[in-house]
Every structure is written in C-alpha cells, then in structure tokens.
Amino acid sequence: MSWGEGIVSRFRPGDPVHVAARFPETGHIRTPFYIRGKTGIVERICGEYRNPEELSVGQPGLPKKVLYRVRFDQADVWPDYRGNPRDKVEVEIFEHWLEPAATPLPLGERGKG
C-alpha cells in the first residue's frame, strides 16, 4: 500500500498549496506559526487522523482529517536564510489548514526537492 492509497483527499503529491494565515488566540494549534501564509508542495499524504485541535478541548476530533507532509523552500520560510538555495523544510499539516496555491508552480518545479 502506498502513502495515501484509499484516502479521499483534496490534494495529491506534487500539488502546490498555500497554508492559511489564521492566528487563533486559543486552543492547541498544530500548524507552526512560522509556516502560516507560506506556499509549498505536497510531498505525501500521511493518513487520516482525529483533529488534534478539537481533541485538545475534549471534543471527539471527528470526522478525521487528512494529514499531509508539505515541502517548502527554506528561503521562502526564512527570508534571511543564507544556506544552500536548494534546502527544504518539510512540515506535516492538516487539510483544513491548506488551500490551493493561487499560482501553480511550473510542471518542471512540482515536487522537486
């Protein structure tokens, strides 16, 4: 079985996605602050899991949410980054935090890493 097989998902590996720039004041938010508002590429579908944002406040966390691993260019995440321009950072992000990227990357750039 390959990653994501049998899971109904909004995105697939290689799709460009944008992380919502939401900043809730309360609750357990699993999406890192530094990655909100950034655009990356879906690297894989990790599976379906109960929503930890709801679980943290005693809710059942259902229905389950699809979890993705998304790859970002380091320089896009950290503007002062001075390392290798090909360096990447991968973050696992739930589907309800992702939107289709406004400007898709050229086909030759999808999933490069």
C-alpha positions as CSV (number, residue, x, y, z in Angstrom):
1,M,0.0,0.0,0.0
2,S,1.4,3.4,-1.0
3,W,1.1,6.6,1.0
4,G,-2.4,7.9,0.8
5,E,-3.9,4.9,-1.0
6,G,-7.6,4.6,-0.4
7,I,-7.8,8.1,1.3
8,V,-10.2,10.7,-0.2
9,S,-8.1,13.8,-0.2
10,R,-8.4,17.3,-1.6
11,F,-4.7,17.4,-2.7
12,R,-2.2,14.9,-4.0
13,P,1.6,14.7,-4.0
14,G,3.1,17.4,-6.3
15,D,0.2,19.9,-5.8
16,P,1.1,23.4,-4.8
17,V,-0.7,24.5,-1.6
18,H,-0.9,27.6,0.5
19,V,-1.1,27.4,4.3
20,A,-3.9,29.6,5.7
21,A,-2.7,32.6,7.6
22,R,-5.0,32.1,10.6
23,F,-3.9,33.1,14.1
24,P,-6.5,31.8,16.6
25,E,-6.0,33.2,20.1
26,T,-6.9,30.0,22.0
27,G,-6.6,26.3,21.6
28,H,-3.9,23.8,20.6
29,I,-2.9,24.7,17.1
30,R,-0.6,22.1,15.5
31,T,0.3,24.2,12.4
32,P,3.5,26.1,13.2
33,F,3.2,29.8,13.4
34,Y,6.2,30.3,11.1
35,I,4.7,28.3,8.2
36,R,1.3,30.1,8.1
37,G,0.8,32.1,5.0
38,K,3.5,30.2,3.1
39,T,3.3,28.2,-0.1
40,G,4.7,24.8,-0.6
41,I,4.3,21.4,-2.5
42,V,2.5,18.4,-1.1
43,E,5.2,15.7,-0.6
44,R,2.9,12.9,0.6
45,I,-0.4,12.1,2.2
46,C,0.4,10.8,5.7
47,G,-3.0,9.4,6.6
48,E,-6.3,10.4,8.3
49,Y,-6.3,11.3,12.0
50,R,-8.6,12.8,14.5
51,N,-8.3,16.6,14.6
52,P,-5.9,17.4,17.5
53,E,-7.2,21.0,17.7
54,E,-10.6,19.5,18.8
55,L,-9.1,16.7,20.9
56,S,-7.2,19.2,23.0
57,V,-10.5,20.7,24.2
58,G,-12.3,17.5,24.9
59,Q,-14.1,17.1,21.6
60,P,-14.0,13.8,19.7
61,G,-11.9,15.2,16.8
62,L,-14.2,13.7,14.2
63,P,-14.6,13.4,11.3
64,K,-10.9,12.5,10.8
65,K,-8.8,15.0,8.8
66,V,-6.3,14.2,6.1
67,L,-2.7,14.9,7.2
68,Y,-0.1,16.0,4.5
69,R,3.6,16.4,4.5
70,V,4.3,19.7,2.7
71,R,7.7,20.7,1.4
72,F,8.8,24.4,1.5
73,D,11.9,26.2,0.2
74,Q,13.9,27.3,3.3
75,A,14.4,30.8,1.7
76,D,10.6,31.2,1.4
77,V,10.1,30.3,5.1
78,W,13.0,32.3,6.5
79,P,13.8,35.4,4.4
80,D,17.3,35.8,6.0
81,Y,18.2,32.1,5.2
82,R,21.7,32.0,3.8
83,G,22.2,28.3,3.3
84,N,22.0,26.3,0.1
85,P,19.2,27.6,-2.0
86,R,18.0,24.1,-2.6
87,D,17.5,23.4,1.1
88,K,13.9,22.5,2.1
89,V,11.9,22.1,5.2
90,E,9.0,19.6,5.5
91,V,6.0,20.1,7.8
92,E,3.0,17.9,8.5
93,I,-0.2,20.0,8.1
94,F,-3.8,19.0,8.3
95,E,-6.0,19.5,5.3
96,H,-8.3,22.2,6.9
97,W,-5.2,24.5,7.0
98,L,-4.4,24.2,3.3
99,E,-5.8,26.0,0.2
100,P,-4.9,25.5,-3.4
101,A,-2.0,27.8,-4.3
102,A,-3.1,30.9,-6.2
103,T,-0.3,30.5,-8.7
104,P,0.6,26.9,-9.6
105,L,4.3,26.2,-10.0
106,P,5.5,25.2,-13.5
107,L,5.2,21.5,-14.1
108,G,9.0,21.1,-14.0
109,E,9.1,22.5,-10.5
110,R,6.3,20.3,-8.9
111,G,7.7,18.1,-6.3
112,K,11.3,19.0,-6.9
113,G,13.4,18.7,-3.9
